[in-house]
Amino acid sequence: IKLENGLDTIGNYAFANCRNIQSIDLDIGSMISVIGDHAFYNCQSLKSYVMPKQVTKLGDSAFEKCTELKSIELCGNHSKVSLEKLGYDVFKDCSSLEGITFPESLEENIDISMFEGCESLKYIAVKNNKINLVTGEGLNDSFGFEEFKAVVPESFYV
């Protein structure tokens, strides 16, 4: 799908369960500031996503169950981005997701439960050294570091 620059929000459930969407074409400089709750939930064919620079918030479960999502670019293709807030379970059950880099603009800890079901994950990079990976701050406080270690491949730790 191609979304034009006149948008400022991708609303809650906007493309939820659109199982055939393979790509989302958004200008990196578009004025979208919020990607709503469940915006791309269960978009099973979505393969990659590059987030516009102005996005400040990714809503709850925004990419949950995007099982073919291999890469997501949250750092605006190496330009300054505005992302500050992550909802709960943003990447839960993204079983093909291989890696993610969180931008320096992010100002909150990252609850490890958002990676539940991410069995292909090879790396998590955080550019803001004040941010920690934590447990118990998300909706699923039963998914902690031991459960995370059991889900991700051994190569994650190499």
PELIN-V427830 format. One line per field, one symbol per residue. ss: DSSP state (a for helix, b for strand, c for the rest). phi: phi as a letter, one per 30 degrees, with the letter a starting at -180 (. if undefined). burial: I if it has 9 or more other C-alpha atoms within 8 Angstrom, else O. A space follows every 50 residues. Layout:
ss = ???
phi = ???
burial = ???
This chain:
ss = cbccccccbbccccccccccccccbccccccccbbccccccccccccbbb ccccccbbccccccccccccbbbccaaaccccccbbccccccccccccbb bbcccccccbbaaaacccccccbbbbccccccbbccccccccccaaaaaa accaaaac
phi = .ccddddcbcdeiebeiddcdcabcbdecdcdcbcdehebeiddcdcaac dddddcbcdehebeiddcdcbbccchhicdccebbbddheceiddcdcaa bcddddcbdcddddceiddcdcabcbdcddcbdbbiccdcdcccdddddd dddedecc
burial = OOOOIOIOIIIIIIIIIIIOIIIIOIOIOIIIIIIIIIIIIIIIIIIIII IIIIIIIIIIIIIIIIIIIIIIIIIIOOOOIIIIIIIIIIIIIIIIIIII IIIOIIIOOOIIIIIIIIIIIIOIOIOIOOIOOIIIOIOOIOIIOOOIOO IIIOOIOO
